[in-house]
């Protein structure tokens, strides 16, 4: 089971992620939000709210209850590196 060990924000609301398997990647959050919709994702379009992210049991989380799956983020960042 993959976990996110650390993250930090880059410019343009991209996130640099470090995973428990030793891999690292950049998550393009604006591109993700352009493809996905929902009431829990909408607040992430506000940079102030977005920057309230924290790690909870290895998942990227926000105070309103949203958690992004570490496995899915790992898959997305590794797929991006392969492209």
Phi, psi and omega in degrees: 000122180282141173230154173271125180270325179200162177206159168208156182278141173249181178293159178060030177060031170271154179237134174269123184242139172244130186252162184293343177271005179093352180279162179223155178194168179248125179263121180273086183297317178302320178295320178298314181292334178291333182264335185249151178223160175152158183296333178280335180277331184306316180298339181289348177285345176269116185301324178298317178288318180307317184286001175272011180299150176210166177263134177228109181054037176087004179250146175284123190225162176226158185299339182274005174106354179287133171231131174262130184300126177299324179297316181291319178296322177298313180300314181295318182288325179287325178295321179296320181292328181285338184285000000 
